[in-house]
Amino acid sequence: MTVSIIHTDFIRKHLAHAVLTVLGLSGVVLVFLPFTHDVAPILVVPPPLPPFRGFLNFGDIFWFATPFVLLPFAISAGYLRWSLTGRLSRGEARVGYALALMAAAAVVLVELVDWLDEITCRESDGWCMDSSSMFKLGVLVIYPLAAFAAGAGFVIKNIRDSTQSLPNALVAMQVVYVPLALFLILVGFDDPQIGWYLAIVTVLVYGAQIVMAAKRPLYSLIFYIPLGLAWSGVVFIN
């Protein structure tokens, strides 16, 4: 009887993981579809070639398009591999951690550089930011720092647990993607298009997988409470 219950629970969890893996492909599909203002995320990944710099100048926010576009490919590939084989190699896990770290560092660096640039008084132009604008930019810097720090704390706790239901390298990429996607969803709120709605689906799917990755579902609050507080601040200033 006990063996039957365990077997049934295993099948249900495996089926849930398979369904979420398929639904998570929405993160890959959306990069090719209009997200907001008839622009697909893939079109605003900043190319290094000078002729393309400034293409579709929507501001620095779309410099975030690079991790927003690339992470879903890595996450989906990882989950498909894990679903089919039940494992990730050590090398694959290291690549996942490296991608998560680079994506988080890129987002924080862009925000920090913008903030430092804007709070610097431009005496030659007779211009200096007021305190309100400085506060808003400060919140935008704090948001990714708080969200990514919370995500790192969650992943580290998962690593320390003896058993995990999902590969931590994939979860590491998801805890970077979710705050970034939420930020871009807010940016595109005034003109949502099909990619914008698929981004919401992707966030919900990744959010569910983050909960399932925890040894106990309540452990996911290590990530969600700081994320929610930081997100509330960003919504408030906008």
C-alpha positions in Angstrom: 0.0 0.0 0.0 2.8 2.4 1.0 4.8 1.5 -2.2 1.7 2.2 -4.3 1.2 5.6 -2.7 4.8 6.6 -3.2 4.7 5.4 -6.8 1.5 7.4 -7.5 3.0 10.5 -5.9 6.1 10.1 -8.1 4.1 9.8 -11.3 2.1 12.9 -10.3 5.2 14.9 -9.7 6.9 13.7 -12.9 3.8 14.6 -14.8 3.6 18.1 -13.2 7.3 18.7 -14.1 6.7 17.6 -17.7 3.7 19.9 -18.1 5.6 22.9 -16.6 8.6 22.1 -18.8 6.4 22.4 -21.9 4.6 25.5 -20.6 8.0 27.0 -19.9 8.8 27.0 -23.6 6.6 30.2 -23.7 9.8 32.0 -22.5 11.5 30.9 -25.7 8.6 31.7 -28.0 8.0 35.2 -26.7 11.4 36.5 -27.6 10.4 36.3 -31.3 6.9 38.0 -30.8 5.9 41.6 -30.3 6.3 42.4 -26.6 5.4 46.1 -26.5 5.2 48.9 -29.1 5.4 46.2 -31.9 9.0 45.3 -30.9 10.1 41.7 -30.2 12.8 41.3 -27.5 15.1 39.5 -30.0 15.3 42.8 -32.0 16.6 44.9 -29.2 19.4 42.7 -27.9 22.2 45.2 -28.2 24.5 44.1 -31.0 28.2 45.1 -30.6 28.5 46.4 -34.2 28.5 50.3 -34.4 25.9 50.5 -37.2 23.4 48.8 -34.9 24.1 50.7 -31.7 21.1 52.7 -30.6 18.8 50.6 -32.8 15.2 51.2 -31.7 16.3 53.5 -28.9 13.9 52.7 -26.1 16.5 53.6 -23.4 18.8 51.4 -21.3 15.9 49.2 -20.1 16.2 47.1 -23.2 19.8 46.4 -22.6 18.2 43.9 -20.2 16.9 42.1 -23.3 20.1 40.1 -23.5 19.6 37.9 -20.4 15.8 38.1 -20.9 16.3 36.5 -24.4 19.1 34.0 -23.6 18.1 32.6 -20.2 14.8 30.9 -21.3 16.8 28.9 -24.0 19.2 27.6 -21.4 16.4 27.0 -18.8 14.2 25.1 -21.3 17.1 23.1 -22.7 18.1 22.2 -19.1 14.6 21.1 -18.1 14.2 19.0 -21.3 17.5 17.3 -20.7 16.6 16.7 -17.0 13.1 15.4 -17.9 14.5 12.9 -20.4 17.6 11.7 -18.5 16.8 12.6 -14.9 20.1 14.4 -14.4 22.4 17.3 -15.5 26.1 16.7 -15.8 28.5 18.6 -13.6 29.6 20.7 -16.6 26.0 21.6 -17.5 25.3 22.6 -13.9 28.4 24.9 -13.9 27.3 26.5 -17.2 23.8 27.2 -15.6 25.4 28.8 -12.5 27.7 30.9 -14.7 24.8 32.1 -16.9 22.8 33.0 -13.8 25.7 34.9 -12.3 26.6 36.8 -15.5 22.9 37.7 -16.1 22.5 39.1 -12.6 25.8 41.0 -12.8 24.9 42.5 -16.1 21.5 43.8 -14.9 22.9 45.2 -11.6 25.8 46.8 -13.5 23.6 48.6 -16.0 21.4 49.9 -13.2 24.3 51.0 -11.1 26.1 52.8 -13.9 22.9 54.6 -14.9 22.3 55.6 -11.3 25.9 56.9 -10.7 25.7 58.8 -14.0 22.4 60.4 -13.3 23.2 61.5 -9.7 26.3 63.3 -10.9 25.6 67.0 -11.3 26.4 68.2 -14.8 27.7 71.6 -13.8 28.8 72.4 -17.4 25.1 72.1 -18.4 23.8 73.8 -15.3 21.8 70.7 -14.5 21.5 68.4 -11.5 18.9 65.8 -10.6 16.4 66.6 -8.0 16.0 64.4 -4.9 12.8 62.8 -6.2 14.5 61.5 -9.4 17.5 60.3 -7.4 15.2 58.4 -5.0 13.4 56.7 -8.0 16.7 55.7 -9.5 17.9 54.4 -6.2 14.9 52.1 -5.9 15.6 50.8 -9.4 19.1 49.9 -8.2 17.9 48.3 -5.0 15.3 46.2 -6.7 17.6 43.8 -8.7 20.1 43.8 -5.8 17.4 42.7 -3.3 15.8 40.2 -5.7 19.0 38.6 -6.8 20.3 38.4 -3.2 17.1 36.7 -2.1 17.4 34.3 -5.1 21.0 33.5 -4.2 20.0 32.8 -0.6 17.2 30.4 -1.7 19.6 28.5 -4.1 22.3 28.2 -1.4 19.8 26.8 1.1 18.7 24.3 -1.6 22.2 23.3 -2.2 22.7 22.7 1.5 19.7 20.5 1.7 20.4 16.8 1.2 17.6 16.3 -1.3 16.2 18.6 -4.1 13.4 17.8 -6.5 14.8 20.0 -9.3 18.4 20.9 -10.4 19.6 23.9 -8.5 21.5 25.3 -11.6 18.2 25.7 -13.4 16.6 27.2 -10.4 19.5 29.7 -10.2 18.7 30.9 -13.7 15.0 31.2 -12.9 15.5 33.3 -9.8 17.4 35.8 -12.0 14.9 35.7 -14.8 11.7 36.2 -12.7 12.7 39.6 -11.2 14.0 40.7 -14.6 10.8 39.6 -16.4 8.6 41.3 -13.8 10.5 44.6 -14.4 10.0 44.4 -18.2 6.3 43.4 -17.7 5.9 46.7 -15.8 7.7 48.6 -18.6 5.5 47.2 -21.3 2.3 47.7 -19.3 1.1 50.6 -21.3 1.1 48.7 -24.6 1.0 44.9 -23.9 1.2 42.5 -26.8 1.3 38.8 -27.2 4.9 38.5 -26.0 4.0 40.5 -22.9 1.3 38.0 -22.0 3.6 35.0 -22.6 6.1 36.6 -20.3 3.4 36.5 -17.5 2.8 32.8 -18.3 6.6 32.2 -18.1 6.9 34.0 -14.8 4.0 31.9 -13.4 5.6 28.6 -14.7 9.1 29.5 -13.4 7.5 30.6 -10.1 5.8 27.2 -9.7 9.0 25.4 -10.4 10.9 27.5 -7.9 8.3 26.4 -5.2 8.6 22.8 -6.3 12.4 23.0 -6.1 12.3 23.8 -2.4 12.6 20.9 0.0 9.6 22.4 1.7 7.3 24.9 -0.2 7.6 27.4 2.6 11.3 27.7 2.0 10.5 29.5 -1.3 9.4 32.5 0.8 13.2 33.2 1.3 13.0 34.3 -2.3 9.4 35.6 -2.7 9.1 37.9 0.3 12.1 40.1 -0.5 11.1 40.0 -4.2 7.6 41.1 -3.4 8.8 43.9 -1.2 11.3 45.2 -3.8 8.7 44.8 -6.5 6.2 46.9 -4.5 8.8 49.7 -4.3 9.3 49.7 -8.1 5.5 49.7 -8.7 5.0 52.5 -6.2 7.5 54.9 -7.9 6.0 54.2 -11.3 
